[in-house]
Amino acid sequence: MKIKYAIGFIVIAACIGVGAFMLKTSMTPYLPFKEAMTANGREVQVIGTIVKGTRTLDSKTGKSTFKMKDEAGTEMTVETVESLPTNFEHAKSVVAIGTYKDGAFQSSRLLLKCPSKYEKKSEGENGKG
């Protein structure tokens, strides 16, 4: 009977160990731009605002390029072959997930935070003023 308990304990411990390892490798950390630039090919997430007027599209490769600025004021070029969301130009902030290489952040996914229709408008926007 004790051997069954020992085997059961080993199986449970192995499952916990594998689960912890998988969880750790699947998590993608948020990093400031300067740290993302030195992440050595590791997949990370960066958050920032779009620098207006920097979006370009290479019609041959389908690669979109734009610049983002983080809270520290650091700018970084972001490249993606994914199609940009339709509301990309109106986004308040962008989360880019990918790796930094060849002088640009190679994004595999983009997440947008768009302005909410429920946010209070400033006086100049609501026609009073």
C-alpha positions as CSV (number, residue, x, y, z in Angstrom):
1,M,0.0,0.0,0.0
2,K,2.8,2.4,0.8
3,I,4.4,2.0,-2.7
4,K,1.1,3.1,-4.2
5,Y,1.2,6.3,-2.1
6,A,4.8,6.9,-3.0
7,I,4.1,6.5,-6.8
8,G,1.0,8.8,-6.4
9,F,3.1,11.4,-4.7
10,I,5.8,11.3,-7.4
11,V,3.2,11.6,-10.2
12,I,1.6,14.6,-8.4
13,A,4.9,16.3,-7.8
14,A,5.9,15.8,-11.4
15,C,2.6,17.3,-12.7
16,I,3.1,20.3,-10.4
17,G,6.7,20.7,-11.6
18,V,5.7,20.5,-15.3
19,G,2.8,22.9,-14.8
20,A,5.0,25.5,-13.0
21,F,7.6,25.2,-15.8
22,M,4.9,25.7,-18.6
23,L,3.3,28.6,-16.7
24,K,6.7,30.3,-16.4
25,T,7.6,29.9,-20.1
26,S,4.2,31.0,-21.3
27,M,4.2,34.3,-19.5
28,T,5.3,37.3,-21.5
29,P,6.6,40.2,-19.3
30,Y,6.0,43.9,-19.9
31,L,9.2,45.8,-20.4
32,P,10.2,49.4,-20.9
33,F,11.5,50.0,-24.5
34,K,15.1,50.2,-23.4
35,E,14.9,46.9,-21.6
36,A,13.1,45.3,-24.6
37,M,15.9,46.4,-26.9
38,T,18.3,44.3,-24.8
39,A,16.1,41.2,-24.2
40,N,18.2,39.1,-26.5
41,G,15.4,37.7,-28.8
42,R,13.1,36.8,-25.9
43,E,9.4,37.5,-26.5
44,V,8.2,40.5,-24.5
45,Q,5.4,43.0,-24.4
46,V,5.8,46.7,-24.7
47,I,3.2,49.4,-24.2
48,G,3.2,52.9,-25.6
49,T,1.4,55.5,-27.7
50,I,1.5,55.7,-31.5
51,V,3.7,58.5,-32.9
52,K,1.3,60.2,-35.3
53,G,2.3,60.3,-39.0
54,T,4.9,57.5,-38.8
55,R,2.8,54.6,-40.1
56,T,4.0,53.1,-43.4
57,L,3.0,50.0,-45.4
58,D,5.3,48.1,-47.8
59,S,2.9,46.9,-50.5
60,K,5.4,44.2,-51.7
61,T,5.9,42.5,-48.3
62,G,2.7,43.6,-46.5
63,K,4.9,44.8,-43.6
64,S,3.5,47.7,-41.6
65,T,5.9,50.0,-39.8
66,F,5.2,52.7,-37.2
67,K,6.8,54.3,-34.2
68,M,5.7,54.0,-30.6
69,K,6.7,56.2,-27.6
70,D,6.8,54.9,-24.0
71,E,6.2,56.9,-20.8
72,A,9.9,57.7,-20.5
73,G,9.7,59.4,-24.0
74,T,11.8,56.7,-25.7
75,E,10.7,56.0,-29.3
76,M,10.9,52.6,-30.9
77,T,10.2,51.4,-34.4
78,V,7.6,48.6,-34.6
79,E,7.3,46.3,-37.6
80,T,4.5,43.8,-38.1
81,V,3.3,41.6,-41.0
82,E,-0.1,41.2,-39.3
83,S,-2.8,43.5,-40.7
84,L,-3.4,46.5,-38.5
85,P,-6.8,46.8,-36.7
86,T,-9.3,49.1,-38.4
87,N,-9.3,51.5,-35.4
88,F,-5.5,51.6,-35.2
89,E,-5.2,55.4,-35.8
90,H,-7.7,56.1,-33.0
91,A,-5.9,54.0,-30.3
92,K,-5.0,55.6,-27.0
93,S,-2.2,53.1,-26.5
94,V,-0.8,50.0,-28.1
95,V,0.6,46.8,-26.6
96,A,3.0,45.1,-29.0
97,I,4.1,41.5,-28.3
98,G,7.2,40.2,-30.0
99,T,11.0,40.5,-30.1
100,Y,13.5,43.2,-30.7
101,K,15.9,42.6,-33.6
102,D,17.6,44.3,-36.5
103,G,16.9,47.7,-35.0
104,A,13.1,47.4,-34.7
105,F,10.6,45.6,-32.5
106,Q,9.2,42.7,-34.6
107,S,5.6,42.4,-33.4
108,S,3.7,39.2,-33.7
109,R,0.5,40.6,-32.1
110,L,-0.9,44.1,-31.4
111,L,-3.5,45.0,-28.8
112,L,-5.1,48.4,-28.8
113,K,-6.7,50.5,-26.1
114,C,-9.2,52.7,-27.8
115,P,-10.8,55.8,-26.4
116,S,-14.0,55.0,-24.6
117,K,-17.3,56.5,-25.6
118,Y,-18.0,56.7,-21.9
119,E,-15.1,58.9,-21.0
120,K,-15.9,62.5,-20.1
121,K,-15.1,64.8,-23.0
122,S,-13.2,68.0,-22.5
123,E,-15.0,71.3,-22.9
124,G,-13.6,71.8,-26.4
125,E,-14.9,68.5,-27.7
126,N,-18.5,68.7,-26.5
127,G,-19.3,71.9,-28.3
128,K,-19.4,74.0,-25.1
129,G,-16.6,76.5,-24.8
